[in-house]
């Protein structure tokens, strides 16, 4: 069993800020499915809470530091 990675925004799999890509990497899921689920959940909840949650996550989750 591999050690669990720390939750961080993705630097490679990003569309806007890497939040959904980071969540997908953390849980080992497909980034496309995470994005689709997030958009669907946001539409169901009238979009505003989804946008607000995304902005909060953007500022709360640190960006992954690359090991150069």
C-alpha positions as CSV (number, residue, x, y, z in Angstrom):
1,X,0.0,0.0,0.0
2,X,1.5,3.3,-1.0
3,X,1.5,6.3,1.4
4,X,-1.3,8.7,0.9
5,X,-0.4,12.0,-0.8
6,X,-1.0,15.3,0.9
7,X,-4.0,17.3,-0.5
8,X,-2.7,20.0,-2.8
9,X,-3.9,21.7,-6.0
10,X,-2.6,20.1,-9.1
11,X,0.1,21.8,-11.2
12,X,-0.2,19.5,-14.1
13,X,-3.9,18.6,-14.3
14,X,-5.6,22.0,-14.0
15,X,-8.2,23.9,-15.9
16,X,-8.6,27.0,-13.7
17,X,-6.7,26.6,-10.4
18,X,-6.1,22.9,-10.1
19,X,-8.6,22.3,-7.3
20,X,-10.5,19.4,-9.0
21,X,-7.3,18.0,-10.3
22,X,-5.8,18.0,-6.8
23,X,-8.9,16.4,-5.3
24,X,-8.8,13.7,-8.1
25,X,-5.1,13.0,-7.4
26,X,-5.7,12.8,-3.6
27,X,-8.6,10.3,-3.9
28,X,-7.2,8.4,-6.9
29,X,-10.1,9.3,-9.1
30,X,-10.4,10.5,-12.7
31,X,-10.1,14.3,-12.9
32,X,-12.7,14.4,-15.6
33,X,-15.2,12.7,-13.4
34,X,-14.5,15.0,-10.5
35,X,-15.0,18.0,-12.7
36,X,-18.2,16.6,-14.1
37,X,-19.5,15.8,-10.6
38,X,-18.6,19.2,-9.3
39,X,-20.3,21.0,-12.2
40,X,-23.4,18.8,-11.9
41,X,-23.5,19.5,-8.1
42,X,-23.1,23.2,-8.7
43,X,-25.9,23.3,-11.2
44,X,-28.2,21.4,-9.0
45,X,-27.5,23.8,-6.1
46,X,-28.2,26.9,-8.3
47,X,-24.4,27.4,-9.1
48,X,-23.7,30.1,-6.5
49,X,-22.7,27.8,-3.7
50,X,-20.5,25.8,-6.1
51,X,-18.6,28.9,-7.2
52,X,-18.2,30.1,-3.6
53,X,-16.9,26.6,-2.5
54,X,-14.5,26.5,-5.4
55,X,-13.1,29.9,-4.5
56,X,-12.7,28.9,-0.8
57,X,-10.9,25.7,-1.8
58,X,-8.7,27.6,-4.2
59,X,-7.4,29.8,-1.4
60,X,-7.3,27.1,1.3
61,X,-5.6,24.2,-0.6
62,X,-1.9,24.9,-1.2
63,X,-0.4,24.4,-4.6
64,X,1.7,21.2,-5.0
65,X,5.3,22.0,-5.0
66,X,7.2,20.4,-7.8
67,X,10.3,18.3,-6.9
68,X,12.8,19.9,-9.3
